[in-house]
Amino acid sequence: MWFKKKKIKNNPDILKEVLLDWSDEDLIDYIIDSFSYVKTRSSRTELKRIRRLNKDVIVLAIARMKQIEEASDNSKIVPGVLASSTFFATQIIAYLKFDVRDNSPELLLSLSFGVLLSMIIFLLITFGLRKGKDHRSNAARYRSLLEEVKSENNK
């Protein structure tokens, strides 16, 4: 990825390739790198690059940003989070209520496996929520810039 960023910094005309051909992950990484809060000079340079794009590329890039936002919408993950949270809670309760004198060690092993599995599922979904939030906010920020440049070009 670092070699791609270096290539873009040396040749600003490659922005079209970045917006239309790169994977979503690489594109989001590029947006984060270009618009970090520390690099105001890089942000201005990126805005100049966007202004040099033709209208078709801007329209396609806006559509791509909307697609990334839609794919990263966390409201679609909420049912999964609720289900995994419920599963996690029931496994923890069953594990805490376990009494070795009344039950077999095999049951303890299966309860331990259930707790571990539910914890892994819960952590994966939580990580997915965070990643989706970051992708969505960065795509929305870049889309607003693209829309602003598009409206400037229409005047």
HELIX and SHEET records of a PDB file:
HELIX    1   1 TRP A    2  ASN A   10  1                                   9    
HELIX    2   2 PRO A   12  ILE A   14  5                                   3    
HELIX    3   3 LEU A   15  ASP A   21  1                                   7    
HELIX    4   4 ASP A   24  SER A   34  1                                  11    
HELIX    5   5 THR A   40  ARG A   51  1                                  12    
HELIX    6   6 LYS A   55  ALA A   71  1                                  17    
HELIX    7   7 ASN A   74  LYS A   76  5                                   3    
HELIX    8   8 VAL A   78  LYS A   97  1                                  20    
HELIX    9   9 PRO A  105  ASN A  154  1                                  50    
END                                                                             
